[in-house]
Amino acid sequence: MTFWKLLRFFLPLGATPFLIASTHSIVDGALARLPNPEVNIAVFGIVKSMVNVIKAPELMSTQVFLAFVDDQKSYRLVRRFNWQVISVVFFLLSLLGYTPLGGLVLQYVFKIDDPDQLDLAYRALRIAAFLPFVETLRNAYQGMAVGLVRTGIMAVATAMRVVVLFFFLSWVVAGQVFTGIEAGSIAWVAGIGFELLIILSYFVWSFGSLSRGVTHLPSKDHGELTMGMVRNFFIPLGVMSLIAALIPSVIQAGIARFSLAPAEDLAGYAVALSLMTVIVGPARSLHQCLFVYGADEEGVVRRFCLLVGLVLTLVMLSLALTPLGNWVFGSVIGVSPTVTKTARGVLGVFALFPIACAWREFCWGIIMQNGSTGIIGRAKTANLIAAVVALLTSLVLSVHPAIAGAIGYTSGEIVESLVIWHHPAGSKALRQRMTIQEKL
């Protein structure tokens, strides 16, 4: 095992979040060129927030596939579980899109009372309700790609999705075929569906069928697999995903309530958060290295994870502390000098995030290998509590609201990493293995 081998495995995983981020930019650009751009962009953003919270647990289907599938029997059981997840998420999203419940949430939570805006939101929700059918399966077969050390197909599929979306939305804009909200929603669902089709086609071409492909996966030490084992593994991860989706909204609400200039402070925080999310995106896939290489090479993987976190931290510091940040925020993103100044300060606080994230991802991999995912849900709860406490403390101490938001967000990540590190499911097993490696 060498860093170069790990890097070749990890680079497609790390590149995928950048490609996914570009799809959001393409969609936003199309909405800006269709009628009523401000309204469509605003409503579509709210719809995405609603949908992302509800569908957050389905993102964990990748980890379920990686943790349990190693033969045709386990594949059939996990596939059945995935369809259960799809059914539940589709039902919940359908309640929002096809019943008055969606209107109530839009009016009382997001303060959307205008009938035309409500109609736009309902159109988007009705299309987005079909997301779980493509996204859950896409995520599961990405897990298969990771397990087979064929991560390149993930980046290729996402890149092809970017190209197809660009031409589709260019056609929509040129012919004014759909409204902005419809174009964005169709691109969201169909784009992921196209990505799923590419991945499935690759595995059928490589192995003849998916069921044959899973027999090439490495053996898992899980004994006789049952649906209860899969649910016990998945539920804490699903809860964790829900909490993770709520944290940014809670922090932004705190900034808005305490700020004297909420529009500027929220803009500075949001721009820095978006950039930080793109930069840190690769680190969020580090736990998958443990599934493939961690059993025998944890020392190398541990150093690799920390190196990735350090590199990403240095990238963020360069944007926060050098003129490069002015160019990125002012010229590339195009925000005002006031927002740029705030965003650079926020990004400087966020610079601690990648190191904490990389270490947490490494510990996650250890815990997921052991099947002890319960601590992950509790650690994410600790993240939320720590984020709120740090945010409120900073605001009471008269810290700039946007900076306080970054302190809260980063503090939550650090606390989550410490909770996982000090929990027996993560730290004890990890320290024992590190001791054995040192003796050898």
C-alpha positions, 0 to 999 in steps of 0.5 A: 500500500502506497499513497499513490495507490490510495490517491488513484483510488481516491481522486475520482471520489474527490472529483465527483463533488466538484462535478456535482457542484457544477450541475447546481451552477448550470441549473442556477444559470438556466433559471436566471435566463428564463422568465421570472428568474428571481422568483424561480430561483428563490422558490427552487432554493426553498423546495431543494431545502425541503426535499433535501431534509426528507431525502437525506437518509437515502444518501446512506445507501452507499454505506449500506451496500459497502458494509454488507454486500458480498454475494448474490444473497446479501445483494438481494436483501440489501436491494429489498431494503433499498426499495423500502427506503425508496417507498418511505421517502417517495411517500413523504415527498408525495405528501408535500407535493400532492396534498395540502401539507406542502402548502402548509409547510411553505406558508408557515415555515417558509412564509410563502403566501403568494398563490403564484409562488405556491403553484411554482413550489407545488410543480417542483415538489411533484417532480422532485417526489420521484428523486428517491427512485433514481438517487437511492439506487445511484448511491447504492451502485456507487457503493458497488463501484467503491467496493470493486475499486472502480471509482473512475466510473463515478466521476465519468458518470457525473461528468457525462451528467454535466454535459447532458444537463448543459445541452438540455438546459441550453435547449430549454433556454433557447426555446423557452420550453419549460418554466424555470421551476420545471426545468430545474426540477426535471434537470435534478431528477433526470440528471441523476437518473442519467448518471444511474443509467451510465453506472448500471450500463458499465457494470452490465457491460463489465460482468454481464449482470449486476448479480454477477458483479457483486460476487467480485466484491470482497468478503464481509465479516457480518455472518448471516445477514438479516434485515434487522442488521441492515436496519440497525446499521442504517437508522443511526446513519439516517438520523445523522443525515437528517441532523446534518441537513438541519444544522446549516438552517439553524445557524443561518436563522441565528445569524439573521436574528442577531445581525444588524445587516442580515442580508449582507451577513447572510450573503457573506456566510452563505458564499463562504459556506458554499465555497467551503462545501466545495473545497471540503467535498473530497474529504467527505468520501475518505471513510470509503478508503477504510472499507477497501483498504483499512483492514490491513493498511489503517496506518497508511490510510490514517496518514493519507486522510490527515494529509488530505485534510491538511491540504484542504485546510491550506487551500482555505487559508490561502483564500482567507489570508491572501489576495487570491481570496479577493479575486475568487470572491470578487471576480469569479463569484462576483460579490461586493467588496463588503460581502467579500471581506465578510466571506474571507473572515468566515472562510478563515474560521472554516479553515479548521473544518477540513482537518476535523472532517478528515479525522472524523471520516477516518474514525467513521470508517473504523466504526462502520467496519465494526457495524457500531453506527449508533454512535454516529447518530449520537455524535451528530446530535452532539454536533448540533448542540455544540454548534448552537451553543458556540453560535449563541455564545459568540453572538452574546460576546458580540462576535460578528454574526457571520463569523459566529456562524462559522465558529458554531459550524466548525465547533460542531464538527470538532466536537463530533470528531472528538465524540467519535474518537473517544467512544469505545466503538471508535477509539478503543478499536482504533487505538488497539490496532495502532498499538499492534501496528507500532509493535509490528 
